[in-house]
Amino acid sequence: MQVVGDAVGQDGLALAGRGLADTTRLASSPPDIWRDIAKTNADEVGAALDALIARLQDLRRDLPAGDTLEEVFTEAARWRQRIKK
């Protein structure tokens, strides 16, 4: 949410829809709770951040072709179906 807010500002956020609000709802939770959660689980959070950074770098490199983006969305949809059951 910080990246989006910094990029578009108040005027841009006024145009945002429900999808952005839904995907960023954790941004409204108390930061001290997340600080403590991250600190307590530093090894796991660090590994997850490393994996996310690597995936984002893959996506960035593949922007012209779009194959990685397609793979990521296909896999993400498959995983999301698992939580809906």
DAURSUL-V49162 format. One record per residue. PHI is phi as a letter, one per 30 degrees, with the letter a starting at -180 (* if undefined). PSI is psi in degrees with one decimal (none if undefined). OMEGA is omega as a letter, one per 30 degrees, with the letter a starting at -180 (NA if undefined). Layout:
phi:PHI psi:PSI omega:OMEGA
phi:PHI psi:PSI omega:OMEGA
This chain:
phi:* psi:-35.6 omega:l
phi:d psi:-42.7 omega:a
phi:d psi:-45.1 omega:a
phi:d psi:-48.1 omega:a
phi:e psi:-44.0 omega:l
phi:d psi:-35.1 omega:a
phi:d psi:-39.5 omega:a
phi:c psi:-18.4 omega:l
phi:i psi:-175.8 omega:a
phi:e psi:-43.6 omega:a
phi:d psi:-41.6 omega:l
phi:d psi:-39.3 omega:l
phi:d psi:-26.5 omega:l
phi:d psi:-21.2 omega:l
phi:c psi:-6.3 omega:a
phi:d psi:149.5 omega:l
phi:c psi:-171.7 omega:a
phi:d psi:-32.7 omega:a
phi:e psi:-43.2 omega:l
phi:d psi:-42.8 omega:l
phi:d psi:-42.0 omega:a
phi:d psi:-41.7 omega:a
phi:d psi:-9.0 omega:a
phi:b psi:19.7 omega:a
phi:d psi:-29.8 omega:l
phi:d psi:-20.7 omega:l
phi:d psi:-19.1 omega:a
phi:c psi:-0.6 omega:l
phi:d psi:159.3 omega:a
phi:d psi:127.4 omega:a
phi:d psi:-30.0 omega:a
phi:d psi:-31.7 omega:l
phi:d psi:-46.5 omega:a
phi:d psi:-31.8 omega:l
phi:d psi:-46.7 omega:a
phi:d psi:-40.3 omega:l
phi:d psi:-45.6 omega:a
phi:d psi:-41.1 omega:a
phi:d psi:-44.1 omega:a
phi:d psi:-31.7 omega:a
phi:c psi:35.7 omega:a
phi:e psi:-41.7 omega:a
phi:d psi:-45.9 omega:a
phi:d psi:-42.0 omega:l
phi:d psi:-41.5 omega:l
phi:d psi:-44.8 omega:l
phi:d psi:-40.0 omega:l
phi:d psi:-40.2 omega:l
phi:d psi:-41.4 omega:l
phi:d psi:-43.2 omega:l
phi:d psi:-41.2 omega:l
phi:d psi:-44.0 omega:l
phi:d psi:-44.2 omega:l
phi:d psi:-43.2 omega:a
phi:d psi:-42.0 omega:l
phi:d psi:-38.0 omega:l
phi:d psi:-40.0 omega:l
phi:e psi:-47.0 omega:l
phi:d psi:-41.8 omega:a
phi:d psi:-44.4 omega:a
phi:d psi:-31.9 omega:a
phi:c psi:8.2 omega:a
phi:e psi:-43.7 omega:a
phi:d psi:-36.1 omega:a
phi:d psi:-42.0 omega:l
phi:i psi:3.4 omega:a
phi:d psi:-41.5 omega:a
phi:d psi:-40.1 omega:l
phi:e psi:-43.6 omega:l
phi:d psi:-43.3 omega:l
phi:d psi:-44.5 omega:a
phi:d psi:-46.1 omega:a
phi:d psi:-36.6 omega:l
phi:d psi:-47.2 omega:l
phi:d psi:-40.5 omega:l
phi:d psi:-42.1 omega:l
phi:d psi:-39.5 omega:l
phi:d psi:-46.1 omega:l
phi:d psi:-39.9 omega:a
phi:d psi:-36.1 omega:l
phi:e psi:-32.0 omega:a
phi:d psi:-34.4 omega:a
phi:d psi:-14.3 omega:l
phi:d psi:-11.2 omega:a
phi:c psi:none omega:NA
